[in-house]
């Protein structure tokens, strides 16, 4: 079922080309938008290809973990019942919300997710700028086979969530009908999430639905023009640097800390955290976005 996402890749590329051409040939407000930049897009595509390659192997490990937990659990949800698929949709989307939120609020997880926020452009190629360390993803879905969801159903739900999220990485769609904006994640909501503006930091974590953000107090509507990227941008298009820079900075910070408690907090607290116990410690400028 994870292969469903791979089947969608040709459509991703086609839509990317269409969006790129729209910036080249449509004359409305395209000149006011970040659009495409060759080096940036090349880096995003490299990150996407690396993610797909790594996941070919990593998904086997995830499948083994999900299957093992499913066999350990006495619970089974019927795969042919419509209500189970409704539960699956909400269970997966809630899992994604908390994965996404923790990936911003804990530096260890942020070190993987920061890759997706490292572009100063916002277009469909940005959706493909994915981590080369996908191992932080799996823990948030391990509860699902324990309550009776078959592993293949979990994989399928993850795939349709990522497919949905591709099209919201665009500035070419402004606002959708109010009822849709109230329930679903949209380009407008997700532009906020990619903003480095102070009021946009750590907002709008939803995958398909935006109701979780409204429920848990992390929703922010789009207001002033979004400034994309990180609070301190990388200044490089090197895919290896993009992939691992935050892990390197985190490792240096942990090594410099004198207390084990400080080391643990550096890894687990948010990327903007600084230790009061060791004010002399020079912590790397861990960029938020």
C-alpha positions in Angstrom: 0.0 0.0 0.0 3.0 2.3 0.5 3.6 2.0 -3.2 0.4 4.1 -3.8 2.5 7.1 -3.0 5.2 6.1 -5.6 2.5 5.7 -8.3 1.5 9.4 -7.6 5.0 10.7 -8.3 4.5 11.1 -12.1 1.4 13.2 -11.4 3.5 15.3 -8.8 6.0 16.0 -11.5 3.3 16.9 -14.1 1.7 19.3 -11.7 5.0 20.8 -10.8 5.7 21.5 -14.5 2.3 23.1 -14.9 2.9 25.3 -11.9 6.3 26.3 -13.1 4.9 27.3 -16.5 2.2 29.3 -14.9 4.9 31.5 -13.3 6.5 31.9 -16.7 3.5 32.6 -18.8 0.6 34.0 -16.7 0.6 37.7 -16.1 -1.4 38.2 -13.0 0.5 38.6 -9.7 3.1 35.9 -10.5 5.8 38.5 -10.4 5.0 39.2 -6.7 5.4 35.6 -5.7 8.7 33.7 -4.9 8.0 31.2 -7.7 10.8 28.9 -8.7 14.6 29.2 -8.5 16.7 26.6 -10.3 19.1 25.8 -7.5 16.4 25.7 -4.9 14.2 23.4 -7.0 17.1 21.1 -7.8 17.8 20.8 -4.0 14.2 20.0 -3.3 14.1 17.3 -6.0 17.4 15.8 -4.7 15.9 15.7 -1.2 12.8 14.0 -2.5 14.7 11.4 -4.4 16.9 10.6 -1.4 13.8 10.3 0.8 12.2 7.8 -1.6 15.4 5.7 -1.9 15.9 5.5 1.9 12.2 4.7 2.5 12.4 1.7 0.2 14.5 0.0 2.9 13.1 1.8 6.0 9.5 1.0 5.2 10.4 -2.7 5.5 11.5 -2.1 9.1 8.3 -0.1 9.8 6.2 -2.9 8.3 7.9 -5.5 10.5 7.3 -3.3 13.6 3.6 -2.8 12.7 3.1 -6.4 11.8 4.7 -7.5 15.1 2.5 -5.2 17.2 -0.6 -6.3 15.2 0.2 -10.0 16.0 0.7 -9.2 19.7 -2.6 -7.5 20.0 -5.9 -9.4 20.5 -7.8 -6.7 18.8 -9.0 -6.8 15.2 -11.0 -4.2 13.3 -12.9 -5.6 10.3 -11.3 -4.4 7.1 -14.6 -4.5 5.1 -16.6 -2.2 7.5 -17.2 1.3 6.4 -17.0 2.8 9.9 -13.5 1.3 10.3 -12.3 3.3 7.3 -13.8 6.4 8.9 -12.0 5.7 12.1 -8.8 5.0 10.1 -9.0 8.4 8.4 -9.3 10.3 11.7 -6.8 8.1 13.6 -4.2 8.6 10.9 -4.8 12.4 10.7 -4.6 12.8 14.4 -1.4 10.8 14.5 0.0 13.0 11.8 -0.9 16.1 13.8 1.0 15.0 16.9 3.9 13.8 14.8 4.1 17.1 13.1 3.7 19.1 16.3 6.4 17.2 18.2 8.6 17.6 15.1 8.5 21.4 15.8 8.5 21.3 19.5 11.4 18.9 20.1 14.8 19.6 18.6 15.7 15.9 18.1 12.6 15.5 15.9 13.0 19.0 14.4 16.5 18.0 13.2 14.8 15.7 10.7 11.8 17.9 9.9 13.7 21.1 9.4 14.6 19.9 5.9 11.1 20.5 4.8 11.2 24.1 6.0 14.6 25.0 4.6 13.4 26.5 1.3 12.8 30.2 1.0 10.4 29.4 -1.9 6.9 28.0 -1.7 5.9 25.9 -4.6 5.1 22.3 -5.4 8.8 21.3 -5.5 8.9 22.3 -1.8 6.5 19.5 -1.1 9.1 17.1 -2.3 11.8 18.5 0.0 11.7 15.7 2.5 14.0 14.3 5.2 16.7 11.7 4.7 16.1 10.6 8.3 12.5 9.4 8.2 13.0 7.2 11.4 11.3 9.9 13.6 8.0 9.3 11.8 7.1 5.8 12.8 6.6 6.0 16.6 3.4 8.1 16.2 1.6 5.3 14.3 2.6 2.3 16.4 -0.5 2.5 18.5 -2.8 1.8 15.5 -2.0 -1.9 15.0 -2.4 -2.3 18.8 -6.0 -1.2 18.5 -6.7 -3.5 15.6 -5.8 -1.6 12.3 -4.1 -3.9 9.9 -0.6 -2.7 8.9 -1.5 -2.4 5.2 -4.3 0.0 6.2 -1.9 2.1 8.2 0.4 2.4 5.2 -2.5 3.3 2.9 -3.7 6.0 5.2 -0.2 7.5 5.4 0.0 7.4 1.6 -3.3 9.2 1.0 -2.3 11.9 3.6 1.0 12.7 1.9 -0.7 12.7 -1.5 -3.3 15.2 -0.3 -0.6 17.4 1.2 1.3 17.8 -2.1 -1.2 20.2 -3.6 -1.3 22.6 -0.7 2.3 23.7 -1.3 1.5 26.5 -3.7 0.8 30.2 -3.8 -1.2 29.9 -7.0 -4.3 29.0 -5.0 -5.4 31.9 -2.8 -8.5 31.0 -0.7 -11.1 28.2 -1.1 -14.7 28.3 0.0 -15.2 29.2 3.7 -16.6 25.8 4.6 -13.6 24.1 3.1 -11.1 26.4 4.8 -12.9 25.7 8.1 -12.4 21.9 8.0 -9.5 21.1 5.7 -5.9 22.0 5.4 -5.5 24.3 2.4 -2.7 26.3 0.7 -3.6 29.3 2.8 -3.3 27.4 6.1 -0.1 25.6 5.0 1.5 28.8 3.8 1.2 30.0 7.4 2.8 26.8 8.6 5.9 27.5 6.3 6.2 31.1 7.5 9.1 32.4 9.4 7.1 35.4 10.6 6.9 35.5 14.4 3.1 35.0 14.5 3.3 32.1 12.1 5.9 30.0 14.0 4.6 26.6 15.2 1.2 26.9 13.8 -1.2 24.9 11.5 0.2 21.3 12.0 -2.7 19.5 10.4 -2.3 17.0 7.6 -5.7 16.7 5.8 -7.8 18.3 8.5 -7.3 21.7 10.2 -9.8 20.8 13.0 -7.0 19.5 15.2 -5.3 22.9 15.1 -8.6 24.6 16.0 -9.2 22.1 18.8 -5.7 22.2 20.3 -5.1 25.9 19.9 -2.4 25.9 17.2 -4.4 27.5 14.4 -3.4 30.8 12.8 -5.2 32.3 9.8 -3.2 33.8 7.0 -2.8 37.5 7.4 0.3 39.5 6.5 2.5 38.3 3.6 4.3 35.1 4.5 8.1 35.1 4.6 9.2 31.5 3.8 12.1 29.6 5.2 13.8 29.5 8.6 14.3 32.3 11.1 18.0 32.0 10.2 18.3 30.5 6.7 21.0 28.1 5.7 22.6 29.9 2.8 23.4 26.6 0.9 21.8 24.4 -1.7 24.0 21.4 -0.8 21.6 18.5 -0.2 23.9 16.8 2.3 24.2 20.0 4.3 20.4 20.5 4.1 19.8 17.0 5.3 22.1 16.9 8.3 23.0 20.4 9.4 20.7 20.4 12.5 21.9 17.0 13.7 25.5 18.3 13.4 24.6 21.4 15.3 22.7 19.5 18.0 25.6 17.1 18.4 28.0 20.0 19.0 25.7 21.6 21.5 25.3 18.3 23.4 29.0 17.8 23.5 29.7 21.3 24.9 27.1 21.0 27.7 28.5 20.0 31.1 25.4 18.6 32.7 23.6 15.5 31.5 20.3 17.2 32.3 21.2 20.0 30.0 22.2 17.6 27.2 18.8 15.8 27.5 17.0 19.1 27.4 18.9 20.3 24.4 17.7 17.3 22.5 14.1 17.1 23.7 13.1 20.7 24.2 12.2 23.1 21.4 14.8 24.4 18.9 14.7 27.8 20.5 15.4 26.6 24.0 18.5 27.9 25.9 19.7 26.4 29.2 19.4 28.7 32.2 21.7 26.4 34.3 24.6 26.9 31.9 24.3 30.5 30.7 27.8 30.4 29.4 27.0 27.6 26.9 27.0 28.9 23.4 24.1 27.1 21.7 24.0 26.9 17.9 21.4 29.1 16.3 18.9 26.4 15.8 16.6 27.9 13.2 12.8 27.7 13.5 10.3 27.7 10.7 
